[in-house]
């Protein structure tokens, strides 16, 4: 199946497919099959991370797909124990080795960890700038950065992040961060775009899906992309992997968009950790 996914422009001149395939919490033993299925369907953007433990399997799936490396946009992220510059350099080299590639298309700081490392994520960001300069990371960005964290990078470093990957879904719009990103030409990537399934039985969304003859997941993913965000739903079920790809052949009208947006519960809707206090360091 040919890809119908739009590419959108990053602030560094590169482009990124607006829909990707996420591999968070997919066990390594299942990752190759899931990613191969996604690539066969037409996805050309895979989002992994050092913390997920499945970079090697993502790389294997891309190689086995028969696609040229340049056809697949691969994102990975720096694991929390490796924020110190020398640790970050070693960790990044490990990512390239695991993926068996000479570059990643996008590399992110996974969490700001403002209560760790004496609050210093700036030197970590400067280290990512090195990876971009030497071409081993085509683009660099951040994940889970709040407005204050982004403002500090703007004040103390040269490079504006290409993306900020944050929790966004109908129950948690994360609008303050999205607004900052938009104002500073940072693309927002939405993780947990369907709130890890929590929104799938929401009455408003069920009604909209029935009206449109679509799945709830398709409706929610369409809401994300019409707002201009990048999404990468995760599934290990081939039928759902294919369904989640079919979101560019219909549109939501303004009324439908507003019905979904008004489901926002504010901070009470946040499902994941709060980036201001999250300080997890994997063993």
BAROMI-465806 format. One line per 4 residues: number of its first residue (from 1); for each residue x, y, z of C-alpha. Coordinates in Angstrom, 2 decimals. Layout:
residues N
NUM	X Y Z | ... $
//
This chain:
residues 283
1	0.00 0.00 0.00 | 1.46 3.35 -0.99 | 1.93 5.86 1.78 | -0.59 8.69 1.85 $
5	0.95 10.38 4.89 | 1.79 14.09 4.56 | 5.31 15.26 5.28 | 5.46 18.44 7.35 $
9	8.38 20.83 7.61 | 10.63 21.08 10.64 | 12.29 24.36 11.60 | 15.69 23.07 10.44 $
13	14.64 22.48 6.84 | 14.04 18.76 7.18 | 10.62 17.11 6.93 | 8.84 14.50 9.04 $
17	5.89 12.23 8.24 | 2.93 13.46 10.28 | 1.79 9.94 11.16 | 4.24 7.45 12.61 $
21	4.24 4.10 14.35 | 5.11 3.98 18.05 | 6.80 1.03 19.77 | 6.47 2.06 23.43 $
25	5.76 -1.01 25.59 | 6.02 -3.41 22.65 | 8.26 -6.25 23.91 | 11.40 -6.76 21.84 $
29	10.19 -10.22 20.80 | 7.09 -8.65 19.19 | 8.70 -5.50 17.82 | 10.09 -6.87 14.55 $
33	6.73 -8.29 13.49 | 4.80 -5.16 14.52 | 7.18 -2.77 12.75 | 7.29 -4.96 9.64 $
37	3.49 -4.91 9.56 | 3.47 -1.13 9.91 | 6.02 -0.67 7.13 | 4.07 -3.05 4.88 $
41	0.91 -0.99 5.51 | 2.72 2.20 4.50 | 4.07 3.84 7.65 | 7.44 5.48 7.06 $
45	8.10 6.95 10.52 | 9.06 4.79 13.52 | 9.31 6.24 17.04 | 11.48 4.33 19.50 $
49	13.69 5.19 22.49 | 16.62 3.81 24.43 | 14.29 3.35 27.39 | 12.00 1.07 25.37 $
53	14.69 -1.56 24.91 | 13.72 -2.37 21.32 | 15.95 -0.21 19.12 | 17.76 -3.27 17.73 $
57	14.46 -4.84 16.70 | 13.32 -1.62 15.02 | 16.54 -1.61 13.02 | 16.09 -5.26 12.12 $
61	12.54 -4.65 10.91 | 13.65 -1.76 8.71 | 16.42 -3.87 7.18 | 14.10 -6.83 6.60 $
65	11.45 -4.61 5.01 | 13.55 -4.16 1.90 | 13.05 -0.40 2.09 | 15.98 1.91 1.59 $
69	17.14 3.45 4.88 | 16.41 6.88 3.47 | 12.74 6.00 3.07 | 12.16 5.43 6.80 $
73	12.22 8.25 9.36 | 13.58 6.87 12.67 | 13.32 8.71 15.99 | 15.02 7.65 19.20 $
77	15.46 9.28 22.59 | 18.18 9.64 25.22 | 17.60 7.51 28.30 | 17.39 9.26 31.66 $
81	20.65 7.93 33.21 | 22.73 9.47 30.43 | 22.23 13.24 30.66 | 25.86 14.05 31.45 $
85	27.59 14.95 28.16 | 30.05 12.04 28.03 | 27.31 9.61 29.02 | 25.04 11.07 26.34 $
89	27.74 10.63 23.71 | 28.24 6.97 24.61 | 24.50 6.37 24.75 | 23.99 7.92 21.33 $
93	26.71 5.73 19.85 | 24.90 2.76 21.37 | 21.65 3.82 19.68 | 23.35 3.91 16.28 $
97	24.91 0.50 16.97 | 21.59 -1.01 18.08 | 19.78 0.34 15.02 | 22.78 -0.54 12.79 $
101	22.59 2.79 11.04 | 24.96 5.73 10.64 | 22.30 8.30 11.61 | 18.91 8.82 13.17 $
105	16.47 11.22 11.61 | 15.48 12.69 14.98 | 17.01 12.35 18.44 | 15.31 13.67 21.56 $
109	16.04 14.27 25.22 | 13.39 11.95 26.63 | 12.66 13.86 29.88 | 14.01 17.17 31.23 $
113	14.53 15.75 34.76 | 14.71 19.23 36.33 | 15.26 17.79 39.83 | 18.22 15.66 38.67 $
117	21.72 16.56 37.49 | 21.60 19.83 39.44 | 18.77 20.86 37.12 | 21.15 20.86 34.15 $
121	19.52 19.69 30.93 | 21.23 22.53 29.04 | 24.57 20.74 28.73 | 22.64 17.68 27.54 $
125	21.01 19.76 24.82 | 24.38 21.18 23.78 | 25.59 17.60 23.38 | 22.68 16.85 21.06 $
129	23.70 19.92 19.09 | 27.03 18.12 18.48 | 25.19 15.12 17.03 | 23.30 17.40 14.67 $
133	26.44 19.23 13.58 | 28.22 15.99 12.70 | 25.19 14.67 10.82 | 24.56 11.60 12.95 $
137	21.26 13.16 14.08 | 19.58 14.90 11.16 | 17.26 16.77 13.56 | 17.16 17.14 17.34 $
141	14.36 17.85 19.75 | 12.98 17.30 23.20 | 10.25 15.29 24.86 | 8.11 16.20 27.86 $
145	9.54 19.73 28.10 | 7.38 22.31 29.80 | 7.32 25.99 28.84 | 9.91 26.94 31.49 $
149	12.28 24.25 30.22 | 11.91 25.43 26.63 | 12.46 29.04 27.65 | 15.69 28.08 29.37 $
153	16.97 26.35 26.23 | 16.04 29.45 24.22 | 17.95 31.70 26.61 | 21.09 29.58 26.93 $
157	21.58 27.67 23.65 | 21.61 28.27 19.91 | 19.28 25.61 18.53 | 15.49 25.68 18.74 $
161	14.19 22.12 19.19 | 12.64 20.75 16.02 | 9.92 18.99 18.00 | 8.58 18.67 21.52 $
165	7.01 15.27 22.13 | 4.44 15.62 24.91 | 1.36 13.93 26.29 | -1.67 15.11 24.31 $
169	-5.09 13.50 23.91 | -8.73 14.60 24.15 | -8.71 14.40 27.94 | -5.44 16.35 28.23 $
173	-4.92 18.96 25.54 | -1.68 20.30 27.08 | -2.62 23.59 25.47 | -0.11 25.88 27.18 $
177	2.83 23.84 25.91 | 1.27 23.39 22.48 | 0.77 27.16 22.23 | 4.40 27.83 23.13 $
181	5.57 25.26 20.59 | 3.41 26.82 17.89 | 4.63 30.34 18.67 | 8.27 29.27 18.45 $
185	8.05 27.05 15.35 | 8.48 23.83 17.33 | 6.30 20.97 16.10 | 4.28 19.18 18.76 $
189	4.31 15.41 18.75 | 1.48 13.82 20.73 | 2.30 10.74 22.74 | -0.54 8.62 24.16 $
193	-2.77 10.13 21.44 | -5.74 7.97 22.43 | -4.82 8.10 26.15 | -3.65 4.48 25.99 $
197	-7.21 3.46 25.17 | -8.97 5.45 27.88 | -10.92 7.56 25.39 | -12.16 4.68 23.27 $
201	-15.47 4.31 25.13 | -16.11 8.04 25.60 | -19.75 8.66 24.62 | -19.00 11.80 22.60 $
205	-16.28 10.04 20.63 | -18.37 6.90 20.15 | -21.21 9.04 18.75 | -18.87 10.88 16.39 $
209	-17.35 7.63 15.17 | -20.78 6.17 14.48 | -21.84 9.31 12.61 | -18.73 9.14 10.42 $
213	-18.58 5.37 9.99 | -15.09 5.32 11.51 | -13.43 3.84 14.56 | -13.01 6.01 17.65 $
217	-9.25 5.76 17.26 | -9.45 7.02 13.68 | -11.57 9.99 14.76 | -9.17 10.93 17.56 $
221	-6.09 10.54 15.38 | -7.75 12.69 12.73 | -8.43 15.35 15.38 | -4.72 15.37 16.23 $
225	-3.52 15.76 12.65 | -6.06 18.50 11.85 | -4.64 20.41 14.82 | -1.23 20.15 13.16 $
229	0.37 17.69 15.59 | 2.40 14.59 14.76 | 1.04 11.29 16.07 | 2.38 7.74 16.31 $
233	-0.23 5.31 17.60 | 0.95 1.94 18.87 | -0.64 -1.44 18.28 | 0.50 -5.01 17.78 $
237	-2.75 -5.99 16.05 | -2.41 -5.90 12.24 | -6.03 -4.79 11.70 | -5.62 -1.85 14.08 $
241	-2.23 -0.93 12.64 | -3.93 -0.65 9.25 | -7.01 1.17 10.58 | -4.84 3.77 12.30 $
245	-3.18 4.46 8.95 | -6.52 5.27 7.28 | -7.04 8.80 8.61 | -6.24 10.95 5.59 $
249	-9.32 10.15 3.49 | -11.85 12.01 5.66 | -12.11 15.28 7.60 | -13.74 16.46 10.80 $
253	-15.80 19.63 10.51 | -15.39 22.51 12.96 | -18.25 21.28 15.14 | -16.73 17.81 15.48 $
257	-13.31 19.28 16.24 | -14.80 21.45 18.98 | -16.76 18.56 20.48 | -13.50 16.65 20.91 $
261	-11.50 19.63 22.17 | -14.06 20.35 24.90 | -13.42 16.92 26.43 | -10.21 18.37 27.91 $
265	-10.08 17.84 31.68 | -7.01 20.01 32.21 | -4.39 18.72 34.61 | -6.86 16.14 35.93 $
269	-6.73 14.47 32.53 | -2.98 13.96 32.58 | -2.25 10.25 32.44 | 1.53 10.15 32.54 $
273	4.02 11.72 34.96 | 4.29 15.46 35.41 | 7.56 16.57 33.77 | 8.18 19.14 36.51 $
277	8.61 16.40 39.11 | 9.34 13.20 37.17 | 12.79 11.96 38.14 | 12.83 8.26 37.24 $
281	16.23 6.76 36.49 | 16.01 3.17 35.18 | 18.32 0.73 36.90 $
//
